[in-house]
């Protein structure tokens, strides 16, 4: 997933609670869904960053040699400027791009 193309705001935005609970009918359920999706996004971003930074890892045992790689700094800055996972998850939820289901409600039907 390309997080840079997301329309999520970089800063915190005040949301209307009624818009968030429109799909589920319960604000607490909506927040739980957003939180779970934010955790998934966070893990994805961390894996991406770790994979990209692993290319620059040096396996020297000497602590005296510390290299500052310009490309490594640029990659870190890119990930620092991304919206927070909670903002990305909230935007996905509002746009309807998050799949969720409640097994307890399915059993009652």
Secondary structure as UniProt FT lines:
FT   HELIX           3..5
FT   HELIX           17..20
FT   TURN            21..24
FT   HELIX           27..54
FT   TURN            55..56
FT   HELIX           70..81
FT   HELIX           85..95
FT   HELIX           103..108
//
